Amino acid sequence: MEDKIEFIAKHKKWFVVKKLKIDENTEDIEIARLLASIDETVLNKIPEYLPFDMNKLYEIADEIYKKKKGRITEEEIAEVLKKLKSPATTRKLNQITESKEGKEILKAILNNIILERLGIQTRVSPKVIEKYIEKERENEG
């Protein structure tokens, strides 16, 4: 069997195919780019399949921090993170679900929303890997 990575998803109107045949010329960074792309696809899709009111979660996120232009100070970051981890925020999640596990799921998504708004990347972007590959190839050539 040949080496390859295949990710295929089809459900209702959602259809995605991501494939890479791997041979002796395939660089590891190309594999990383595909895996990051699959990760991004999956991460963006998960909330659609959860039984929670995601609009309500975004309202809670807006109460914690709305993205703004310009540089954010360390003090502001600390304040936002304090709000994010506060018991008050956890209580607000009760408006969406009373389930302990449900709140854990929502907290993870909320953490990602807020960290992204703060400019703190929590995932490796396939676009950044692509730019990295292009720059490396330019430097070689």
N, C-alpha and C positions, 0 to 999 in steps of 0.2 A: 504494500500500500504506500502511495506517495505521501510525502509530508505536505500538509496543507492546513489552513485554518478556514473554516466556513461558519458564518453566522447567518442564518436564514430565519426570518420571522414573518408570519402571515397570520393576521387576526383581524377580521372585519376589514376596515379600510387601511389598516397598517400593514405595509409590506416593505421589508428591507432585506437586502442581500449584501453581505460583505465577505469577500473571499480573497485568499492569497495562496497561490501555489508556491511552495518553498523548495528551492533547489540550492545547489552549491553557490550560486551567484546572489542569493537573497541575503541581504544584510540584516543583522539582528534589529537595527533601528527601524527597518521597514516593518518588521513583525510588531515592534513596540507601537508604531504609528497605527497599525490596524487594530491592535488590542485597545489602544486609547480611543479609537473611533467607535469600537463596539461598546466600550465602557460609557462613552458619552451618550450614545444612542439609548442604551439600557437605562442609564440614570435619568435621562429626560422622559422616558416612557413610564417608569415605575409609578409616579404619582397618578397617572391616568387610570391605573388599575387598582388603586387603593380605595377603600370604601369611605373616604373622609371628604369633608368639604374643604377642598384646597384653597378656595377663595377666602374662606375664614382664616386659614393658616397664613395667607398673604396679608390679610388685615392685621393679624397679630405681628407679623414681621414688620409691617409699616409702623406699628406702634413702638417697636423696638428701635428701628432705624430705617429711614428712607435714604436711598443713595443720593449723594449730592455731588456737585462739581467741586473740583479743587482737592487739595490735600487734606486728609483727616489726621488730626493729632493723636499722639499716643494716649492722651487723657480721654479723648473722645472714644477711641477704640476700647479702652478699659471700661468706660461707662457703658458702652453698648454691650460688651461681653458680660458685664455685671447684670444688666437687664435680661440678657438672653438666658443666663443661668439662674435667674431669680425664681423663688417659689411662686411669685405673682404670675410669671410667664407660664409656669407649669399649671397653675390653677386655670389660666385662660384656655389651656389646651382641653380642659374639662368641657368647654363649650362644644368641642368637636367630638371627643370620645372620653368615656370614663374608664376605658380599659387601660391598665398599666402598660401592656405591650403596645397598644395603639399609641399611647403618649410617647413611648420610646421611639416608635417609627416616626411620628410627627416631629419630635425633638431633633432627630437626625436630619430630616429634611429642612427644618427651620434653621438649624446650625449652618447647613450649606448655603441657604438663602442669605443669611446675615453675613457670613464670612465672604461670600461672593460680592455682596454689596460693599463690604469694607475693602475690597480689592485683594483679599487673601484667597489665593487659589487652593482648592482642595483636591483637584484632579489634574492629571497631565492632559493638556489639550493636544488633540491630533494636529490642529493647525500649527501650533508652536513646533511640534516635532517635524512637520513638513518644512517649515521655515528653516529649522536647524539643518535638516538634510540638504536643502538647497544651498545654504551658506557653506556647508562643509564641502559640497561638490564644487562650488565656485572656487573655494580656496585650493582645492586639489588641482583644478584645471587651470 
